Every structure is written in C-alpha cells, then in structure tokens.
Amino acid sequence: MVGPSLTDSERDIASRRLKFGFVALVAASGGLIALQAGGSLFIIAAGLVAGLVLGAVLLWFLLRWWSEFLPHPDHGRR
C-alpha cells in the first residue's frame, strides 16, 4: 500500500514547528545583527522583538501568497 507517510495531526504539528522556526530564525537574525553592531542589552532585546514582529508579518504574507497557488474546492464552479 502506498499512502501519505504523515497523518493529518502529524502534518499540522510539523507545519506549526516550521512556522515557529521561520519566525525564530528571523528574530535571531535581528538580535545577532544588533549584537554584532555592538548594541547594549536593551538594543539586542529590541532587535529580537523587532525580528519577532517582522518574522510574523513575513510569515503572514508568505502564507497568503502561497494560498493563491493551492487548489480551491470551489474554483471553476459558476
């Protein structure tokens, strides 16, 4: 038998982890840039928070953009 290797719940968990990892990577990038620039602890924390916000916005944008390429159940019915 051939079928999907992941169940729906496992796929949801993997998707959630991938999304969290993407946002965390953008946040870590903001913090590391602030650290490399010689910023104080407050500036590094601000870079992390700004990275979290930017990562969430980028994720939202990418998910909306990607949904345009997915098939819709009502597509083509008129």
C-alpha positions in Angstrom: 0.0 0.0 0.0 1.1 3.5 -0.8 -0.1 6.5 1.1 0.9 9.6 2.9 3.6 9.0 5.4 2.2 11.5 7.9 -1.2 11.7 9.5 -3.1 14.9 9.5 -2.2 15.7 13.1 1.5 15.0 12.4 1.3 17.2 9.4 -0.2 20.0 11.5 2.5 19.7 14.1 5.2 19.7 11.5 3.7 22.8 9.9 3.4 24.6 13.2 7.1 23.8 14.0 8.2 25.0 10.6 6.3 28.3 11.1 7.7 28.8 14.6 11.2 28.0 13.3 10.9 30.6 10.5 9.8 33.3 12.9 12.6 32.3 15.4 15.2 32.5 12.6 14.2 36.0 11.6 14.1 37.1 15.3 17.6 35.6 16.0 18.9 37.4 12.9 17.7 40.7 14.3 19.3 40.0 17.7 22.6 38.9 16.2 22.8 42.0 13.9 22.3 44.2 17.0 24.9 42.2 18.9 27.4 42.4 16.0 26.9 46.2 15.8 27.9 46.4 19.5 24.5 47.3 20.9 23.6 47.3 24.5 21.4 44.6 26.1 18.4 46.8 25.5 19.2 47.2 21.8 19.8 43.5 21.4 16.4 42.7 23.1 14.8 45.3 20.8 16.3 43.6 17.8 14.9 40.3 18.9 11.4 41.8 19.4 11.5 43.6 16.1 12.7 40.4 14.5 9.7 38.5 16.0 7.3 41.1 14.7 8.9 41.2 11.3 9.0 37.4 11.1 5.3 37.1 12.0 4.5 39.7 9.3 6.6 37.9 6.7 5.0 34.6 7.6 1.5 36.0 7.3 2.5 37.5 3.9 4.0 34.2 2.6 1.1 32.1 3.7 -1.4 34.4 2.0 0.8 34.5 -1.2 1.2 30.7 -1.1 -2.6 30.1 -0.7 -3.1 31.7 -4.2 -1.3 28.7 -5.7 -3.2 26.0 -3.9 -6.3 24.5 -5.4 -9.6 25.7 -4.0 -12.6 23.4 -3.8 -15.0 26.0 -5.4 -12.6 27.0 -8.1 -14.1 26.7 -11.5 -17.7 26.4 -10.4 -20.0 29.1 -11.7 
